[in-house]
Amino acid sequence: MEIRLILEIKECRAQDVKLLEQWTPSGRSQTHARRFARQQQGVSTFLIAWLQGLPTASGELKWTGCDAPEVREAFPDCPELNGLQVSPASARSQGIGRTLIGHAEQLARQRGCGQLGLGVDDVNFRAAALYLRLGYTETGCHYTD
Ligand SMILES: CC(C)(COP(=O)(O)OP(=O)(O)OC[C@H]1O[C@@H](n2cnc3c(N)ncnc32)[C@H](O)[C@@H]1OP(=O)(O)O)[C@@H](O)C(=O)NCCC(=O)NCCS
């Protein structure tokens, strides 16, 4: 028997913040709440991927671009997909991250953006390999996050 799992990607709602915090605790940094607050301000879209009713992946599409001014200067009008994370680790390598990136790209296209940026840690080789496979190119732009 084949079991099909449905992945739904939606904008974060106020009631999701508590569940996200329980599922992937951000502790004192209150990252989920801060990402949601930025969405409320209209500067980003906080995407959540739901798998069987659980918030399995998230990422913030920052319409104002990268926080680092040198990156914004080099790539003006380029939104950034920030804080991409699939959790728990057992849910990784099943296409969820790729699907969330595809959704973010679609939103960026709908806004008329011709580019989407993704920052990756110098030692995060697997994530970098995924982005390169999806067609992203290295810019050589290094910054501290
Ligand atoms: C990177 C990440 C978002 C990719 O999402 P995903 O659902 O695992 O990715 P997909 O299944 O769509 O694509 C799989 C590819 O992602 C990469 N990947 C898989 N597991 C990974 C892991 N534990 N850490 C980093 N990258 C991983 C590999 O390139 C993988 O290819 P493979 O399955 O052929 O080995 C996810 O693995 C993750 O949350 N990693 C930890 C947090 C992180 O590194 N976030 C990225 C910040 S820039």
PDBQT file of the ligand as one rigid body, heavy atoms in Angstrom, charges set to zero:
ROOT
HETATM    1  C1  LIG A 201      19.109  22.197   4.491  1.00  0.00    +0.000 C 
HETATM    2  C2  LIG A 201      17.645  21.768   4.655  1.00  0.00    +0.000 C 
HETATM    3  C3  LIG A 201      16.747  22.969   4.847  1.00  0.00    +0.000 C 
HETATM    4  C4  LIG A 201      17.239  21.062   3.347  1.00  0.00    +0.000 C 
HETATM    5  O1  LIG A 201      15.927  20.577   3.464  1.00  0.00    +0.000 OA
HETATM    6  P1  LIG A 201      15.639  19.034   3.127  1.00  0.00    +0.000 P 
HETATM    7  O2  LIG A 201      14.167  18.845   3.216  1.00  0.00    +0.000 OA
HETATM    8  O3  LIG A 201      16.508  18.160   3.928  1.00  0.00    +0.000 OA
HETATM    9  O4  LIG A 201      16.167  19.029   1.640  1.00  0.00    +0.000 OA
HETATM   10  P2  LIG A 201      15.584  18.226   0.449  1.00  0.00    +0.000 P 
HETATM   11  O5  LIG A 201      15.120  16.890   0.926  1.00  0.00    +0.000 OA
HETATM   12  O6  LIG A 201      14.622  19.081  -0.293  1.00  0.00    +0.000 OA
HETATM   13  O7  LIG A 201      16.885  18.071  -0.400  1.00  0.00    +0.000 OA
HETATM   14  C5  LIG A 201      17.871  17.143   0.064  1.00  0.00    +0.000 C 
HETATM   15  C6  LIG A 201      19.246  17.736   0.080  1.00  0.00    +0.000 C 
HETATM   16  O8  LIG A 201      19.418  18.652   1.123  1.00  0.00    +0.000 OA
HETATM   17  C7  LIG A 201      20.715  18.490   1.701  1.00  0.00    +0.000 C 
HETATM   18  N1  LIG A 201      20.573  17.927   3.058  1.00  0.00    +0.000 N 
HETATM   19  C8  LIG A 201      20.025  16.777   3.429  1.00  0.00    +0.000 A 
HETATM   20  N2  LIG A 201      20.128  16.595   4.752  1.00  0.00    +0.000 NA
HETATM   21  C9  LIG A 201      20.768  17.652   5.241  1.00  0.00    +0.000 A 
HETATM   22  C10 LIG A 201      21.177  18.055   6.555  1.00  0.00    +0.000 A 
HETATM   23  N3  LIG A 201      20.976  17.286   7.619  1.00  0.00    +0.000 N 
HETATM   24  N4  LIG A 201      21.754  19.270   6.696  1.00  0.00    +0.000 NA
HETATM   25  C11 LIG A 201      21.965  20.037   5.627  1.00  0.00    +0.000 A 
HETATM   26  N5  LIG A 201      21.624  19.690   4.384  1.00  0.00    +0.000 NA
HETATM   27  C12 LIG A 201      21.032  18.514   4.172  1.00  0.00    +0.000 A 
HETATM   28  C13 LIG A 201      21.448  17.565   0.811  1.00  0.00    +0.000 C 
HETATM   29  O9  LIG A 201      22.054  18.243  -0.256  1.00  0.00    +0.000 OA
HETATM   30  C14 LIG A 201      20.282  16.706   0.346  1.00  0.00    +0.000 C 
HETATM   31  O10 LIG A 201      20.530  15.980  -0.753  1.00  0.00    +0.000 OA
HETATM   32  P3  LIG A 201      20.389  14.409  -0.619  1.00  0.00    +0.000 P 
HETATM   33  O11 LIG A 201      19.037  14.139  -0.010  1.00  0.00    +0.000 OA
HETATM   34  O12 LIG A 201      20.502  13.949  -2.020  1.00  0.00    +0.000 OA
HETATM   35  O13 LIG A 201      21.521  13.996   0.275  1.00  0.00    +0.000 OA
HETATM   36  C15 LIG A 201      17.453  20.774   5.837  1.00  0.00    +0.000 C 
HETATM   37  O14 LIG A 201      18.230  19.627   5.623  1.00  0.00    +0.000 OA
HETATM   38  C16 LIG A 201      17.767  21.363   7.201  1.00  0.00    +0.000 C 
HETATM   39  O15 LIG A 201      16.874  21.871   7.873  1.00  0.00    +0.000 OA
HETATM   40  N6  LIG A 201      19.033  21.287   7.630  1.00  0.00    +0.000 N 
HETATM   41  C17 LIG A 201      19.455  21.828   8.910  1.00  0.00    +0.000 C 
HETATM   42  C18 LIG A 201      19.334  23.358   8.979  1.00  0.00    +0.000 C 
HETATM   43  C19 LIG A 201      20.055  24.001   7.822  1.00  0.00    +0.000 C 
HETATM   44  O16 LIG A 201      21.175  23.642   7.473  1.00  0.00    +0.000 OA
HETATM   45  N7  LIG A 201      19.366  24.971   7.202  1.00  0.00    +0.000 N 
HETATM   46  C20 LIG A 201      19.883  25.690   6.053  1.00  0.00    +0.000 C 
HETATM   47  C21 LIG A 201      20.372  27.027   6.462  1.00  0.00    +0.000 C 
HETATM   48  S1  LIG A 201      21.080  27.868   5.086  1.00  0.00    +0.000 SA
ENDROOT
TORSDOF 0
